[in-house]
């Protein structure tokens, strides 16, 4: 990932809970190579830009003038002044990290567009790529969810932390509810601890066995031809029904709703 950031701006895609600790890890690694700042927009643009400026050692105050135009102290910069100050002082080898890209407002994205044109690198994290303005110029990096063994270890560690003594059989049952998402795995253990029914699947990682079902029904259609050849009316009817059922399921299997990842 560091090699990708070194060459330009990137957007890292992962389900909520899969890469929660990654932004801080990237920030720590970037600090040795670049000027780096990490920030999350939480509704206050001034606090957002102030956090960026402070991490980059850029001034966040300006002289306070009296009626005669003489400086009588310092006062905090306005949000627009902070944006201009950062843009004027930021270096091209700077990396700005935003753990929640979907929170970035239109105004922030336009501001970042100018910085990116000046060589500043932006690293955003999101569940899916918004595919607009600045995100169109970013290289995509998709993080794969952890494997089943890692999820089992997360379930076991979380259970131990809460003082739960879960058998391997119970852990296996809970793992089917968590899928391959660490955040859901921790939630499943918390529900188990509270005695709540955790049997609610929130992930979308299923094994689609519909092709196997349709293939089996298609094989039954052979019976139709056997009945046709032998003159057995019952086999002919059963085989015909099986074939039409298989065709119906084939077309019904193409009906899909919105397929969203956890956190979208």
N, C-alpha and C positions, 0 to 999 in steps of 0.2 A: 504493500500500500504506500509506503514511503516513497518508492520509486515513482509511483503514479502521481503523488502530490508534488514531487520535485519537478515534474514536467508540466503541470497545470492543475486547474481546478477539477475536483472530483465530487461525485455524489455517491454515497455509500447506501445501498439498499438492504434492509433487513427487517424482519417482523419485529414488532415491539417485544422486548424481552430477550431477543436473540443476541443483540450486540449493545446492551445497555452500558457496559463498562468500556466499550471501544473508544468513544470520543475522548475520554480522559486519558486513555492509554496512548492515543495518537497525539494528544496535546503534550504529554510528557516526553514522547519520543521526538516531537518536532522542536521542542525547546532547545535541544542540543545543536540543532542545525539551522533553525530559522528564528526570526522574531515571530512570536506566536501569541494568539489570544483566542479564548473560547467564551462564548456567550449564548444565552437563551433569551429570546424576547418574551417577556411576561406582561405585556400590556403597556409598559412605560418606555417610550422611545428614548427619553433622556437617560434613564438608568442603564438601558441597553448600550448606548454609545459611550456612556461614562465608564462602564465596565471594560469596554474594549480599549478606550484611551488609557486607563490606568494600567492595564496589563502591558501596553506598548510604551509606557513612560511618556505619554503625550499630555501636555497640560490640559486640565479640565476647569481651570479658573481664568478669569480675565480681570484687568484692573477696574476697580470701582471709582468712578469719577464724581466729583462734587459739582456744584452749579458752575464753578469757574473752570471746569475741565481739568482739575488737578486730581491725581490719583490719591485716594484715601483708603486704600485697602484692596482686597480681592473679593470677587463674587463668582458664584458658579456660572459656567457658560450655559446658554440656552441649548436646546437640542440641535437647532440648525447650526449654531456656532461650533458645537462639538463635531458635527458631521464635516464641516469645512476644515476644522483643525486637524482631524484625523486624516482627511484626504490630502492635506498639505504636507503632513509630516510622516505619513506611513511610507515604508520602504518597499521596493518591488519584491524583495525576498521574504516578505511577511506572509504568514499563513493564518487565515481566520477560520475558526472551526465553529460550526453551528449544529449542535446535537439534534435539534428539532427544526428541520428546514420548513415544514409546513406552517410554522408560526411566523415566518418572515413576511412582513407586510410588503405591499407593492412599492412603497417609498423606500424601504430598506433594500429591496432587490434592485431598484434603479440606481441607488447609491453604490451598491456592490458592483453593478455593471461597469461603472466608471473606474472603480478600483481594479477590477479584473483586466480592463483594457490597459491599465498602467502597469500590469505585471503582477499584481497581488494575487496570491493563490487562495481559493476558497474551498473548504472541505465541509460538505453538508451531509447530514444523516437523515434518512427518511424511510418510510415503509414502501412507498412507490415514488417513481419519478414524476413530478408535476408536468414535465415536458412543456415548459413555457419560459420565456425570456432567458434569464441567466442559466437555467438548468439545461437548456438546449446545448450550451457550450461545454458542459461538464462531462467528463468521462464517467461511465457507470461502473461501479464495483458492487457486485452482489455477494452478500455474506450467506453462506450455506448454514442452515440450522445444525446444531450439534447432533451427533449420532445417538442411537438408543442407549448405548452404554453410558454416555455422559449424562443423559437425562436420568437414568437410573441412579447414578451417583448423586445427582442434585437432589432427587427425591429422598435418598437415604440420609444425606447430610442434613437436609431440612427437617426430616423426622427426628433425627438425633438431637438437633438444636431445640426442638419443642418437647423432647422427652418422650417421644412416641416409640414404641417397640413394635415395628411392623414386620411381618413375615415376608419372605421373598415372594410368596404367592400374592399377598396384598399389594406389595410394591409393583408387581407385574400388572395387576388390575388397575392401579392408579396411573401407571405409565401409559396405558391406552387412552386415558382421559387427557393426559398432558401432551401427547404427541411428541414433537421435538422442540418444544418451546420452554425454556427455563422459567420464564415468568409464570406461565400456566402451571408448570410443575410445582412451583412454590405456593401458588394459590390453592392447588389441589390438596397439598399437605395442610395448609391452614384450615381449610374446610373440614378435613379429616379430624384435625385436633379439636375443632369446635363441635364435632359430632353432627355436622350438617351432611346432608346427602351430597357427596361429591360427584355423583354419576351424571355429570353434565359435560358433554364434549364441546370444547370451545375452539379446537384447532380444526384445520381443514386438510389434514394429511390422512387420507383414506386410501385403502386398496380397492380399486375399481374392479369388481369381479363380473360386471355385466358382459364383457366379451366372452367369458367362460360360460355364462348362462346361455347366451345366444348361440354359441358354438354347440352346446349340448342339445339345444332344441333343433338346430340345423341337422345334427346327426340323426335325431328322431325322424326328420323328414325322409330319411332313407326308407323308413317303414312304408311310406306312401308308395314308393316305387316297387317295393316288394309286394305290397298288396295289389298293385296294378298288374304286376307280372303273374302273380299266382291266382288272380281273380278273387282274392279275399277282400270283401267289401269293408269289413271292420278295420283291417290294417290300412286300407286306402283312406278311410275317413280319419283315423287317428293320425296318420302321417301328414295328411293335409292340414289338420288343425294345428299340429306341432309346427309345420312350416310357416303358416300364417301368423302364429303366435310369435315365432322368432322374428319375422319381418316387422311385426308391430313393435316389439321391444327394441329392435334396431333403430327405428325412427324415434321412438320415445326417448331412447338414450341420448339423442342429439339435443334434447331440450336441456339447456343449462341456465341457471340463474347467474346473478352477479357473483363472480368468484373473487372474494377479497381475502387478503391476508389479515391475520390478527393485528388490530390496531388501526386499520384503515377506516 
